[in-house]
Amino acid sequence: MTALLFTCLCWTPAWADSLDQQQLVEKASHTVSSFMEDPNLTWFQDHVKEAKALLIIPQQLKAAFFFGADGGSGVLVANDAKTGEWGEPAFYVLGGLSFGFQFGGEASEVIILAMTQGAVEKLYSSSFKLGGDASIAAGPYGAGVEGATSANLNADFLSFSRSKGAYAGVSLEGSIIYTDDDSNQAYYGKKVRPVDILVTKSVKNEHSAGLRQAITTATK
């Protein structure tokens, strides 16, 4: 077990390096469009406009054998409450381990909605734990769930995924979200913090326009 755990932990950096920054931005745009066309994600489609920010992970990799490991690179785009516009992407990495009777593996697309201002502010820090520093729940999935009123929908974050493969016991609770400083620097040409991208908006990259337009269309 110790050796297997060590192997999974050593695997984590590869997730962050699997895509270059512009590829990741373009894949994130495709993920948003795919979610908006999925008939099983009607709740997401109806409520995504209520989110204050979206963390989009185009490819989250999971593997499990009695315990699970998961991770993926993603981009966060926040909404300006004053203008209603969606800003430039900030790069993040999601990683974590989960224990239990699990077996299988999958690659999935994930979108995490930041539903509260507190959730957005957590994303300004270098790292935080889902389910510890901020609450997270799986969003409603399936057709005909528009009227879902579960108390879990009051969580700081709601997660949605589209998966291929077989996996049991998946949960993002306990996962760590941390900033991908190297990717942020590479994409904007200088060292930047999440607040520089998300709050003061002191940097721009014209190649993010497609992603911002996809989110704008999804949240109309």
Protein Blocks (a to p, Z undefined) as FASTA:
>chain_A
ZZmmmmmmmmmmmmmmmpcfklmmmmmmmmmmmmmmmmklmmmmmmmmmpgbdcddfbac
dddehiacdddddddddddfknopacdddddddddddedjdedddddddddddfbfklmm
mmmpmbdcehilpccddddedehilmgcbfklmpmbdcddddedjdehiafehiacdddf
klmmmmnopacdfklmmmnopaccfklmmmmmmmmmmmZZ
